[in-house]
Amino acid sequence: MLSSRSRVIIHLSSFLIVIYSLTLLLPMLVALAAGEQSFFAFATSFLIFFPAGIVCWYRSKTAELQLQTRDGFLVIAVFWLLFSIISAMPFWLDDHLNMAFEDALFEGISGITTTGASVFHNVTDLPRSVLYYRAQLNFIGGLGVIVLAVAIFPLLGIGGMRLYQSEMAGPFKDERLTPRLASSARNLWFTYLLLGFLCIVAFKFAGMSWFDALCHGLSTVSLGGFSTYSESIGYFNSSSIELVAGIFSLLSAVNFTLYFMALAKRSLKPLFSSTELRFYFAVAAFIIALVFFEVWRANMYSSAEESFVHAFFLTSSMLTDNGLATADYAQWPSHIIVLLLFASFFWWLCRFYLWWY
């Protein structure tokens, strides 16, 4: 017989598997609309994990559903392991891709952790459903299915504070945006979705197709960096698209709780009064100005305007670890590339500091 604590952990992990497996329905619809064989890979993955999650969730029911802090961390660890396997399955089962399991696992983990690295040499020729799925992995991983699950835990009579604290980073991890934790989680996802929607629309007006705008919007807001083309943003050769990508890269690195507080109070005061935000934008502005000056001084582009656009986009992308890029940055002066690499490490140190404290 399983202990009560083990049953709680299995129960919550199973529920999270059910929630995450539902996200496979969207790429299934994309594959169905495009008439792609990838549909069967997504359908098979769904039919494996959704029923398994339902069965385990039902059989592990218990009257005691109190989650302790250590249980929350254990559920997170177990689920991220399962998360990675589920994410890899559509890649592995797709005969068109012909991927080894370790390659599929790498691609799935890279997507869901918003790392942005890829094993695909030619992204451009991938099925549309796979391109969308990669962007969706970025988007879901950007905020986390854990936060989504916490939003609906009250329907099951489960307290989700321990999971919320285990998943969330930054100085707000011990604070609630609203008196009810589920409302806080829903508001964070609402803010995230709103930012994603605005980014998609901005990309469309900048010249992308709706499909490219959707995929790049999801990957930009999540800071994941997956693109629908092997050349990434460089494929479009568009200053307006680079500006949109740079702006939303910077905006997406801001603590979402600040956005929610500004929306809730209908005022920009929470943004202007944030020391963290002022420091972030001051550092970003300084590095962008420095990179622009050095690129312009090196005569890399024909005009100061073009130099600024490229410097702004690439600095914003690297500073926020987004991963979107253009092909010509490798020709930049070596000291600028080193500066940008150090800038990305610096920002991660800042994020680690905020997470720790």
Secondary structure, DSSP 8 states (H G I E B T S, - for coil): ---HHHHHHHHHHHHHHHHHHHTTHHHHHHHHHHT-THHHHHHHHHHHHHHHHHHHHHHT--S-----HHHHHHHHHHHHHHHHHHHHHHHHH-TTT---HHHHHHHHHHHHTT----S-S--TTS-HHHHHHHHHHHHHHHH-HHHHHHHHGGGGT---HHHHHHH--STTTT--SSSSHHHHHHHHHHHHHHHHHHHHHHHHHHT--HHHHHHHHHHHHTT----SSTTGGGGT--HHHHHHHHHHHHHHTS-HHHHHHHHHHTSSHHHHT-HHHHHHHHHHHHHHHHHHHHHHHTT-SSSHHHHHHHHHHHHHHHHTT-----GGGGGS-HHHHHHHHHHHHHHHHHHHHHHH-
